[in-house]
Amino acid sequence: MFKLKHQSLSAIFLKASALKSSKIDDMFELEKDRPSSVYPCVWLDDDDGLQLPIAIEASGDEREEVFAEVATFYANNSPLSAYVHVVDKSIFDFEKGSRKNKTNKDEALTRHKLGLAVAMAVGEVLTSSIKNENLGETSEYSSYKSTMSFCIARSMILHRHYPSNKVADSWMRAKRFSGEALSRQFYAAILWANQLVLAEEVNISRGPLLIDELNEGFLSFLRGKISSESFSSNFVEIYPGIKSNLEQLAGPYDGRLAAFEKISSAIHEKSSSSDADAIGIAFYCNQIQPGTLAHFGLLRRHIAKFPLVIFWYCLFAGLSKEYDFNSVASGMGRKLSRDLLENFSFQQRPKCDVSIDELEVLSRALLKPSVIKSTYHGYLTVSLLPGVDVVVASSDRESEKSRLSESSYIKDILLRNSRIRDHLIGVLSLIDEDERKHRHESAEAKAYSKPKKYR
């Protein structure tokens, strides 16, 4: 199936021209006579025609060196990570030719955890949509699949012991490349929530500063150890004003919306901490119709003060017994679960355009679209880990959007100025007409008032 060889890059690209590329500057000033490093390389027994190994072992600075050397001397094979998995031995066992820490799907993600991963991915997308005022628009599927929550869950399935904080860091680096504005505090909370839900052991105190009365109950509820009624009692202790409305919230549907509005007002009045307030409002919004995600629009007015409130709402929906992740977001949940559980093997070539590590190396040069060879115009599929990819807008697309936006702005200004000019011309014409009329009338008046001479 696999065969292991120890090779230099020059040996791998024996048939390639070793002339220095004229398209990318020598970023590391590699000397011509510099001895090449030797790397463990895994080749497929059955040649797939690419004449490249399936995986190369390189860690840390070595990966940077590999990508820089390929870009400089073997540019036709750059980006290398589009064809070869360049990873360290913590990801791939180069001696055995197999993935390390391979996770049994049943062990990694129970149906319960799978549903929560889908709910959190949907929560991220809904939050971004409302913050960007795109509530009425349908988000593309790639938006859901490119969330931090999706990538962490996918990593847990494929690479069980790979730290989720490293996945989150790579995700943030990929998103920043596209020029996307990110809130570190916002995504730190999302990482924390994923760790609470998907990991077995995590220190709750490392996340948002929840108050003591809520910490234990919050974690127990997320882990399914207490009921929603028991969790609600924690909020009653913190916000006594909500107690009188809980019966109405659990009653006929017609009264639930009014009850929720009273509860959210009571939480605002007896504010404890922004995190606890947001979690309380999100929890009780889900109680209107548990597990349906039907009322996230009610939280729109709260998002300015509580940026995570919709994310928490989706998480609580996912914890409800009525929740069916397959029907979430018009069936988007079923597709997300399909892709979370998609099989992956190191016998497969990468499906990405470039890995995050190689993208950062190449971005130090003047990056042209022809270098990356992206699958979709204006977008890059970036690998965070083998089998864990994220789609980001390319810098070219952002520049084009900026240029089009600027062009549209200039057109609007020119159109406005043209209309103002037309109005001014019309006004000036009226003024000229009025002045001519007054001059004519004045001349007639003078002629009439002038005394006549008689002979």
C-alpha positions as CSV (number, residue, x, y, z in Angstrom):
1,M,0.0,0.0,0.0
2,F,2.8,2.4,1.1
3,K,6.5,2.5,0.8
4,L,8.8,4.7,2.8
5,K,11.8,6.5,1.3
6,H,14.2,9.1,2.7
7,Q,14.7,11.7,-0.1
8,S,15.7,15.2,-0.7
9,L,13.5,17.6,-2.7
10,S,15.9,17.5,-5.6
11,A,15.5,13.7,-5.7
12,I,11.7,14.0,-5.6
13,F,11.6,16.5,-8.4
14,L,14.3,14.7,-10.4
15,K,12.5,15.3,-13.6
16,A,11.6,18.9,-12.9
17,S,13.8,21.8,-13.9
18,A,15.9,23.0,-11.0
19,L,16.3,26.4,-12.4
20,K,15.3,29.2,-10.1
21,S,11.8,30.5,-10.8
22,S,11.5,34.0,-12.2
23,K,8.0,34.3,-10.9
24,I,8.7,34.2,-7.2
25,D,11.6,35.9,-5.5
26,D,14.0,33.8,-3.5
27,M,12.4,34.5,-0.1
28,F,15.1,32.7,1.9
29,E,18.2,33.5,-0.3
30,L,18.8,29.8,-0.8
31,E,22.3,29.2,-2.0
32,K,22.8,27.2,-5.1
33,D,25.3,24.8,-3.6
34,R,23.5,24.5,-0.3
35,P,23.0,20.8,0.6
36,S,19.4,19.6,0.5
37,S,17.7,18.2,3.6
38,V,16.4,14.7,3.5
39,Y,12.9,13.9,4.5
40,P,10.9,10.8,5.2
41,C,8.5,10.4,2.2
42,V,5.6,8.0,1.8
43,W,4.8,6.8,-1.8
44,L,1.8,4.9,-2.9
45,D,2.5,1.4,-4.2
46,D,0.1,2.0,-7.1
47,D,1.4,5.1,-9.0
48,D,-1.4,7.6,-9.6
49,G,0.6,9.4,-12.3
50,L,1.5,12.5,-10.3
51,Q,5.1,11.2,-9.6
52,L,5.0,12.7,-6.2
53,P,4.9,11.1,-2.7
54,I,1.6,11.1,-0.9
55,A,3.1,12.5,2.3
56,I,6.3,14.2,3.4
57,E,7.3,14.4,7.1
58,A,8.3,17.9,8.1
59,S,7.6,19.8,11.3
60,G,7.7,23.5,12.2
61,D,10.6,25.3,10.5
62,E,11.2,22.3,8.2
63,R,7.8,22.7,6.6
64,E,8.5,26.4,5.9
65,E,11.9,25.4,4.4
66,V,10.2,22.8,2.2
67,F,7.5,25.2,0.9
68,A,10.1,27.9,0.3
69,E,12.4,25.7,-1.6
70,V,9.7,24.2,-3.8
71,A,8.4,27.7,-4.6
72,T,11.9,28.9,-5.5
73,F,13.3,26.0,-7.4
74,Y,10.4,23.9,-8.5
75,A,7.6,26.5,-9.0
76,N,5.5,24.3,-11.3
77,N,4.9,22.1,-8.2
78,S,3.9,25.0,-6.0
79,P,1.8,25.0,-3.9
80,L,3.1,21.5,-2.9
81,S,0.3,21.0,-0.3
82,A,-2.2,20.8,-3.1
83,Y,-0.7,17.4,-4.0
84,V,1.2,16.2,-1.0
85,H,0.4,16.0,2.7
86,V,3.3,17.8,4.4
87,V,2.8,16.9,8.0
88,D,4.7,16.0,11.2
89,K,4.8,12.5,12.7
90,S,2.1,13.4,15.3
91,I,-0.4,13.4,12.4
92,F,0.9,10.5,10.3
93,D,2.9,7.4,11.3
94,F,5.5,7.3,8.6
95,E,6.8,3.9,9.7
96,K,3.5,2.2,9.6
97,G,2.0,4.3,6.8
98,S,-1.1,5.1,8.7
99,R,-2.9,8.0,10.4
100,K,-1.9,8.5,14.1
101,N,-4.6,8.7,16.7
102,K,-7.2,7.5,14.2
103,T,-10.6,8.0,15.8
104,N,-13.5,5.6,15.8
105,K,-16.5,7.6,14.6
106,D,-18.7,6.2,17.4
107,E,-16.1,7.1,19.9
108,A,-15.4,10.6,18.6
109,L,-18.8,11.9,18.0
110,T,-22.0,10.4,19.4
111,R,-25.2,11.4,17.7
112,H,-25.7,13.9,20.5
113,K,-22.3,15.5,20.0
114,L,-22.8,15.5,16.2
115,G,-26.0,17.4,16.6
116,L,-24.4,20.0,18.9
117,A,-21.5,20.5,16.4
118,V,-24.2,21.2,13.7
119,A,-26.0,23.6,16.0
120,M,-22.9,25.5,16.9
121,A,-21.9,25.8,13.2
122,V,-25.4,27.2,12.4
123,G,-25.1,29.6,15.4
124,E,-21.9,31.0,14.0
125,V,-23.4,31.6,10.6
126,L,-26.6,33.2,11.9
127,T,-24.6,35.5,14.2
128,S,-22.4,36.6,11.3
129,S,-25.5,37.1,9.1
130,I,-27.2,39.4,11.6
131,K,-24.1,41.3,12.5
132,N,-23.5,41.9,8.7
133,E,-27.2,42.8,8.3
134,N,-27.8,39.9,5.9
135,L,-30.7,38.3,7.9
136,G,-32.9,38.0,4.9
137,E,-30.3,36.3,2.7
138,T,-29.6,32.6,2.5
139,S,-26.0,31.8,3.5
140,E,-24.1,29.6,1.1
141,Y,-23.3,26.1,2.3
142,S,-19.6,26.8,2.3
143,S,-20.3,29.4,5.1
144,Y,-21.5,26.6,7.4
145,K,-18.8,24.2,6.5
146,S,-16.1,26.9,7.0
147,T,-17.1,27.7,10.6
148,M,-14.7,27.2,13.5
149,S,-17.2,24.8,15.1
150,F,-17.3,22.6,12.0
151,C,-13.5,22.5,11.7
152,I,-13.0,21.6,15.4
153,A,-15.6,18.8,15.2
154,R,-14.1,17.5,11.9
155,S,-10.6,17.5,13.5
156,M,-11.9,15.6,16.5
157,I,-13.2,12.9,14.2
158,L,-10.0,12.5,12.1
159,H,-7.3,13.5,14.5
160,R,-8.5,12.6,18.0
161,H,-5.7,14.0,20.1
162,Y,-4.9,17.1,18.0
163,P,-5.5,20.1,20.3
164,S,-8.6,22.1,19.4
165,N,-6.9,25.3,20.3
166,K,-4.4,24.7,17.5
167,V,-7.2,24.0,15.1
168,A,-8.8,27.3,16.2
169,D,-5.5,29.2,15.7
170,S,-5.0,27.8,12.2
171,W,-8.6,28.7,11.4
172,M,-8.1,32.3,12.6
173,R,-4.9,32.6,10.5
174,A,-6.7,31.4,7.4
175,K,-9.6,33.9,7.9
176,R,-7.2,36.8,8.5
177,F,-5.6,36.1,5.2
178,S,-8.8,37.1,3.5
179,G,-8.9,40.4,5.4
180,E,-11.9,39.3,7.4
181,A,-12.3,41.3,10.7
182,L,-12.3,38.8,13.6
183,S,-13.0,39.4,17.3
184,R,-10.5,37.3,19.3
185,Q,-12.8,37.5,22.3
186,F,-15.8,36.3,20.3
187,Y,-14.0,33.3,18.8
188,A,-12.3,32.4,22.1
189,A,-15.8,31.9,23.6
190,I,-16.8,29.7,20.6
191,L,-13.6,27.6,21.1
192,W,-14.4,27.3,24.8
193,A,-18.0,26.2,24.1
194,N,-16.8,23.6,21.6
195,Q,-14.3,22.3,24.2
196,L,-17.0,22.1,26.8
197,V,-19.4,20.2,24.5
198,L,-17.0,17.9,22.6
199,A,-14.1,17.3,25.0
200,E,-14.2,15.1,28.0
201,E,-12.2,17.3,30.4
202,V,-12.0,21.1,30.3
203,N,-11.6,23.8,32.8
204,I,-14.7,25.9,32.8
205,S,-13.0,28.8,34.4
206,R,-10.9,29.3,31.3
207,G,-13.8,30.5,29.3
208,P,-16.2,33.5,29.7
209,L,-16.4,34.8,33.2
210,L,-19.6,33.2,34.3
211,I,-20.7,33.9,37.9
212,D,-20.2,31.2,40.5
213,E,-23.9,30.3,40.8
214,L,-24.1,29.4,37.1
215,N,-20.7,27.7,36.5
216,E,-21.5,24.2,37.7
217,G,-25.1,24.2,36.4
218,F,-24.0,25.4,33.0
219,L,-21.4,22.6,32.6
220,S,-23.8,20.0,33.9
221,F,-26.5,21.0,31.6
222,L,-24.2,21.0,28.5
223,R,-23.1,17.5,29.5
224,G,-26.7,16.3,29.8
225,K,-26.4,15.7,33.6
226,I,-29.3,17.9,34.7
227,S,-32.7,18.8,33.1
228,S,-33.6,22.2,31.7
229,E,-35.9,22.7,34.7
230,S,-33.0,22.2,37.1
231,F,-30.8,24.6,35.0
232,S,-33.6,27.1,35.0
233,S,-33.5,27.2,38.8
234,N,-30.0,28.6,38.7
235,F,-31.3,31.6,36.7
236,V,-34.1,32.1,39.2
237,E,-31.6,32.5,42.0
238,I,-29.7,35.1,40.0
239,Y,-32.7,36.9,38.5
240,P,-35.7,36.5,40.9
241,G,-37.8,38.7,38.7
242,I,-38.2,36.0,36.0
243,K,-39.9,33.5,38.3
244,S,-43.4,34.9,37.8
245,N,-43.2,34.5,34.0
246,L,-41.9,30.9,33.8
247,E,-45.4,29.3,34.1
248,Q,-46.6,31.4,31.2
249,L,-43.5,30.5,29.1
250,A,-44.3,26.9,29.6
251,G,-48.0,27.4,28.8
252,P,-50.0,27.9,25.5
253,Y,-47.9,29.1,22.7
254,D,-49.8,32.4,22.3
255,G,-48.5,33.6,25.7
256,R,-44.9,32.5,25.3
257,L,-43.6,35.4,23.3
258,A,-45.0,37.9,25.8
259,A,-43.5,35.8,28.7
260,F,-40.1,35.8,27.0
261,E,-40.1,39.6,26.5
262,K,-40.9,40.0,30.2
263,I,-38.1,37.5,31.2
264,S,-35.5,39.3,29.0
265,S,-36.5,42.6,30.5
266,A,-36.1,41.2,34.0
267,I,-32.6,39.9,33.1
268,H,-31.6,43.3,31.8
269,E,-32.9,45.0,34.9
270,K,-31.1,42.6,37.3
271,S,-28.0,42.4,35.1
272,S,-25.3,40.1,36.6
273,S,-22.6,39.8,34.0
274,S,-22.8,40.1,30.2
275,D,-22.0,36.4,29.7
276,A,-24.6,35.2,32.2
277,D,-27.2,37.7,30.9
278,A,-26.6,36.5,27.3
279,I,-26.8,32.8,28.3
280,G,-30.0,33.4,30.3
281,I,-31.8,35.3,27.4
282,A,-30.7,32.6,24.9
283,F,-31.8,29.8,27.2
284,Y,-35.3,31.2,27.7
285,C,-35.7,32.1,24.0
286,N,-35.2,28.5,23.2
287,Q,-38.0,27.6,25.6
288,I,-40.5,29.3,23.4
289,Q,-40.2,26.3,21.0
290,P,-37.4,24.1,22.1
291,G,-35.0,22.8,19.5
292,T,-36.6,24.5,16.5
293,L,-34.3,27.5,16.0
294,A,-37.5,29.3,14.9
295,H,-37.1,32.4,17.1
296,F,-33.5,33.6,16.6
297,G,-34.9,36.7,15.0
298,L,-36.2,37.8,18.5
299,L,-32.6,38.1,19.6
300,R,-31.5,40.5,16.9
301,R,-32.0,43.5,19.1
302,H,-29.8,41.9,21.8
303,I,-26.8,41.2,19.6
304,A,-25.2,44.6,19.9
305,K,-24.9,44.1,23.7
306,F,-24.5,40.4,23.7
307,P,-22.6,39.3,20.6
308,L,-22.8,35.6,21.4
309,V,-26.5,35.4,22.3
310,I,-27.6,33.8,19.0
311,F,-24.7,31.3,19.2
312,W,-25.9,30.3,22.8
313,Y,-29.5,30.1,21.5
314,C,-28.5,27.6,18.8
315,L,-26.4,25.6,21.3
316,F,-29.4,25.3,23.7
317,A,-31.6,24.3,20.8
318,G,-29.2,21.5,20.1
319,L,-29.4,20.3,23.7
320,S,-33.2,20.0,23.5
321,K,-34.8,16.6,23.2
322,E,-37.1,18.0,20.4
323,Y,-34.0,18.9,18.3
324,D,-33.5,17.1,15.0
325,F,-30.2,18.3,13.4
326,N,-31.1,16.7,10.1
327,S,-33.8,19.2,9.5
328,V,-32.0,22.3,10.8
329,A,-31.7,25.3,8.4
330,S,-33.8,23.7,5.6
331,G,-31.9,20.5,5.7
332,M,-28.4,22.1,5.9
333,G,-27.8,20.1,9.1
334,R,-28.0,16.8,7.3
335,K,-25.5,17.9,4.7
336,L,-23.2,19.2,7.5
337,S,-23.4,15.9,9.3
338,R,-22.6,14.0,6.1
339,D,-19.4,16.1,5.6
340,L,-18.4,15.8,9.2
341,L,-18.5,12.1,8.9
342,E,-16.9,11.9,5.4
343,N,-14.3,9.2,5.1
344,F,-10.7,10.3,4.9
345,S,-7.5,8.4,4.1
346,F,-3.9,9.3,3.5
347,Q,-4.3,7.2,0.3
348,Q,-6.2,10.2,-1.0
349,R,-4.5,13.3,-2.4
350,P,-5.3,16.6,-0.7
351,K,-8.4,18.3,-2.0
352,C,-7.4,21.8,-1.0
353,D,-5.8,24.6,-3.0
354,V,-3.1,25.2,-0.4
355,S,-2.4,24.5,3.3
356,I,-2.4,27.4,5.8
357,D,1.4,26.9,6.5
358,E,2.3,27.1,2.8
359,L,-0.1,30.0,2.2
360,E,1.7,32.1,4.8
361,V,5.1,31.2,3.2
362,L,3.9,32.1,-0.3
363,S,2.1,35.3,0.8
364,R,5.5,36.8,1.7
365,A,6.1,37.1,-2.1
366,L,3.8,39.0,-4.4
367,L,1.1,36.4,-4.6
368,K,-0.6,36.0,-8.0
369,P,-3.7,33.9,-8.7
370,S,-1.6,31.8,-11.1
371,V,0.6,30.7,-8.2
372,I,-2.1,29.2,-6.1
373,K,-4.3,27.9,-8.9
374,S,-7.5,28.2,-6.9
375,T,-10.4,25.9,-7.8
376,Y,-13.0,28.7,-7.5
377,H,-12.5,32.2,-8.7
378,G,-12.1,34.6,-5.7
379,Y,-11.9,31.8,-3.1
380,L,-9.2,29.5,-1.7
381,T,-9.8,26.1,-0.1
382,V,-7.2,26.1,2.7
383,S,-6.2,23.0,4.6
384,L,-5.8,23.4,8.4
385,L,-5.1,19.7,8.8
386,P,-5.3,16.7,6.4
387,G,-9.0,16.3,5.7
388,V,-10.0,19.6,7.5
389,D,-10.4,22.4,5.0
390,V,-11.9,25.9,5.1
391,V,-13.0,28.1,2.3
392,V,-11.8,31.8,2.5
393,A,-12.1,34.7,0.2
394,S,-8.8,35.4,-1.6
395,S,-7.0,38.7,-1.2
396,D,-7.7,39.3,-4.9
397,R,-11.4,39.0,-4.3
398,E,-11.3,41.4,-1.4
399,S,-9.3,43.9,-3.5
400,E,-11.9,43.5,-6.3
401,K,-14.8,44.0,-3.9
402,S,-13.1,47.1,-2.6
403,R,-12.4,48.3,-6.1
404,L,-16.0,47.7,-7.1
405,S,-17.3,49.3,-4.0
406,E,-15.1,52.3,-4.6
407,S,-16.2,52.4,-8.2
408,S,-19.9,52.2,-7.2
409,Y,-19.4,54.9,-4.7
410,I,-17.7,57.2,-7.3
411,K,-20.6,56.5,-9.7
412,D,-23.1,57.4,-7.1
413,I,-21.3,60.7,-6.4
414,L,-21.1,61.5,-10.1
415,L,-24.8,60.7,-10.6
416,R,-25.7,62.9,-7.6
417,N,-23.5,65.7,-8.8
418,S,-25.0,65.5,-12.3
419,R,-28.5,65.8,-10.8
420,I,-27.4,68.7,-8.7
421,R,-25.8,70.3,-11.7
422,D,-29.0,69.9,-13.7
423,H,-31.0,71.4,-10.9
424,L,-28.6,74.3,-10.6
425,I,-28.7,74.9,-14.4
426,G,-32.5,75.0,-14.1
427,V,-32.4,77.4,-11.2
428,L,-29.9,79.6,-13.0
429,S,-32.1,79.7,-16.1
430,L,-35.0,80.8,-13.9
431,I,-32.9,83.5,-12.3
432,D,-31.7,84.7,-15.7
433,E,-35.3,84.7,-17.0
434,D,-36.4,86.6,-13.9
435,E,-33.6,89.1,-14.3
436,R,-34.4,89.7,-18.0
437,K,-38.1,90.1,-17.1
438,H,-37.3,92.7,-14.4
439,R,-34.9,94.6,-16.7
440,H,-37.5,94.7,-19.4
441,E,-40.2,95.9,-17.0
442,S,-37.7,98.4,-15.5
443,A,-36.9,99.8,-19.0
444,E,-40.6,100.1,-19.9
445,A,-41.3,101.8,-16.6
446,K,-38.5,104.4,-17.2
447,A,-39.7,105.0,-20.7
448,Y,-43.3,105.6,-19.5
449,S,-42.2,107.9,-16.7
450,K,-39.9,110.1,-18.9
451,P,-41.6,113.5,-19.6
452,K,-42.6,114.1,-23.2
453,K,-41.2,117.1,-25.1
454,Y,-43.7,119.3,-27.1
455,R,-42.7,121.6,-29.8
